Amino acid sequence: MTAHAAELRAAFFFSRPSAPTEPSMRDLIRQLPASKIREVANAGIGREGVLAFWFGEGDEATPGFIRDAAVASLARGETFYAHNLGLPELREAVAGYVGRLHPPVTAGRIAITSSGVSALMVAMQALAGAGDEVAVVVPVWPNLTAQPAILGAEVRRVALRPQGGAWRLDLDELMDAVTARTRVLVVNAPNNPTGWTLTRDEQVAILAHCRRTGTWIVADEVYERLYFDADGGSAPSFLDVCEPEDRVVVAHSFSKSFLMTGWRLGWLVVPESLLEAVGKLIEFNTSCAPVFVQRAGLAALAGADGFVPGLVDHLRRCRDTLLPALQALPGVEVAVPRGGMYAFFRVAGQTDSLAYAKRLVTDHGLGLAPGAAFGAEAEGWLRWCFASSDPARLGQGVERLRSALRL
């Protein structure tokens, strides 16, 4: 090597930037807010006697017939990979279940996912990316606004508002927000946290508008069976009004209707033309849902008619125990939810929901979710999950709130 070449080589190596002292991370990811519900729950850890109503789940274990199916699958050694889109028999069962509630769908439109969360993320990955506009009806479970943001999309919020004792959507405001530039509209109904539910007429109007703008609808309908205006049926669904190849994706989960929150099993109903792409994305996200969990899902669907109506009746009793008691408290504003498993209320004079929720759990042993967890539109509100095996616990919680209000 010549002296000149050696000099150039040394200059190259010594001029390279030094390795960063910390791993590089996208600023957007670094700045994602931590769960405010977890923050309140953490404040209650280790405290005896706390009545916890903060998470979106009940206090009952998954029914035995569902657990038994998973145990039997494990005993058979079903611990291997499955098809990306799910077991064929589970896809057929989901299609049959959906078809009993709504117009028929084929298994060729069903993708099994590792949770409803994964279903929603896969749907968003399929439809939106950096620079796209995604409109979301809020307040809402924070994942639904975080998912498009993580992908680099621009999130436009369209707010529900409390009016006349109920949460309402201004359709004109929504139509103005959803334009030809809007790639995806995300709607969660029945809604977490408010219990607001779309009417059939609203769905028809929204679908017609999105057809005109070319906008995809991602409908989070995981609470459709937890609906109190229909005996044994479901809340209005976009599946009732759309055509098979409409730009509509419906996300669902086994978590709520079958008490399976910890199992992490969900599904998507998509146009057949989208299914292959969804299968690829499932491969890149989770590969597949575990077989023994899918066997549990099969048992859940087989026993749905004998289990779900009873669960809904029980939740209705819980709602009708809690809501009148809250409404009777001076300074408390609450709307009666048509669906879901939550009472969403606010206390006059309380504007910092996180601080207030922390005081409730530390000073009064009452664990609720702060409205701020669901976006700025819900600041000042609190969410109370009323899915309790013993409705008397709800009354005990109201007494603790009464004490906090010094009534």
Sequence and secondary structure as in RCSB ss.txt:
>XXXX:A:sequence
MTAHAAELRAAFFFSRPSAPTEPSMRDLIRQLPASKIREVANAGIGREGVLAFWFGEGDEATPGFIRDAAVASLA
RGETFYAHNLGLPELREAVAGYVGRLHPPVTAGRIAITSSGVSALMVAMQALAGAGDEVAVVVPVWPNLTAQPAI
LGAEVRRVALRPQGGAWRLDLDELMDAVTARTRVLVVNAPNNPTGWTLTRDEQVAILAHCRRTGTWIVADEVYER
LYFDADGGSAPSFLDVCEPEDRVVVAHSFSKSFLMTGWRLGWLVVPESLLEAVGKLIEFNTSCAPVFVQRAGLAA
LAGADGFVPGLVDHLRRCRDTLLPALQALPGVEVAVPRGGMYAFFRVAGQTDSLAYAKRLVTDHGLGLAPGAAFG
AEAEGWLRWCFASSDPARLGQGVERLRSALRL
>XXXX:A:secstr
  HHHHHHHHHHHHHS    SS    HHHHT    HHHHHHHHHTT TT EE  SSS SS   HHHHHHHHHHHH
TT  S   TT  HHHHHHHHHHHHHHSS   GGGEEEESSHHHHHHHHHHHH  TT EEEEEES  THHHHHHHH
TT EEEEEE EEETTEEE  HHHHHHH  TTEEEEEEESS TTT     HHHHHHHHHHHHHHT EEEEE TTTT
SBTTSSSS    GGGT  TTSSEEEEEESTTTTT GGG  EEEE  HHHHHHHHHHHHHHTSS  HHHHHHHHHH
HHTHHHHHHHHHHHHHHHHHHHHHHHHTSTTEEE   SBSSEEEEEETT   HHHHHHHHHHHH EE EEGGGG 
GGGTTEEEEE   SSTHHHHHHHHHHHHHTT 
